[in-house]
Amino acid sequence: MLKVVTEDQGAFYQHYPRVASVVTVNNGGRKNAMAVAWHCCVSFEPPLYGISVSPKRYTYSMILESKAFAINFLPYEKIDVIAAMGSTSGSVMDKFAEFDLAEDQPIKIDAPVLGDAYAAYECAVIENKILGDHAWIIGKVLAVHVAQELLKDDGVLNLDLVSPALYMGGDIYCSTDSTTVRYIDREKFRRH
């Protein structure tokens, strides 16, 4: 395989695809939703989840003021909703009214949980760190909403029943294909 070596990261899409998500927040009765592709689990114990948000975004100040957010994972069939949340600003519109976003009731925080999400985490902000042109916000997961019927017995998503929305960068989305799923037994690689 021939590779080009450069110090210019270009479009910086090589680390994609990533599961696209929608972060929701409620600050003093004003709700907002924003698409986020940069996010991940930070710790199992305590359960911590991190999101990367530009401080220029309206959602950023809302999260800091409310000290809470929810992260919602939507199926591929909802990529239009995800894209709409990423290309509009809650500072000029009520996205929940404009895009008719259905909500489930949160149990620990005020941030909305999207009704179309196959999973969502309610998070209380415990840290906010500016790193370059984005902030890394870490939330402690206080509650998990999950459609149990979409999981296999081991708790992993059943890709025959739900296909997570994957973001490729550059406004391109794709889905998963359950025929490519393969379990790798780590034990066969361990040296005793």
Secondary structure, DSSP 8 states (H G I E B T S, - for coil): ------S--TT--TT--EE-EEEEEEETTEEEEEEE--EEEEETTTTEEEEEE-TTSHHHHHHHHHTEEEEEE-BGGGHHHHHHHHHS-TTTS-HHHHTT--EE--SSSSS-EETT-SEEEEEEEEEEEEETTEEEEEEEEEEEEE-GGGB-TTS-B-TTT--B-EEEETTEEE---GGG-----GGGG---
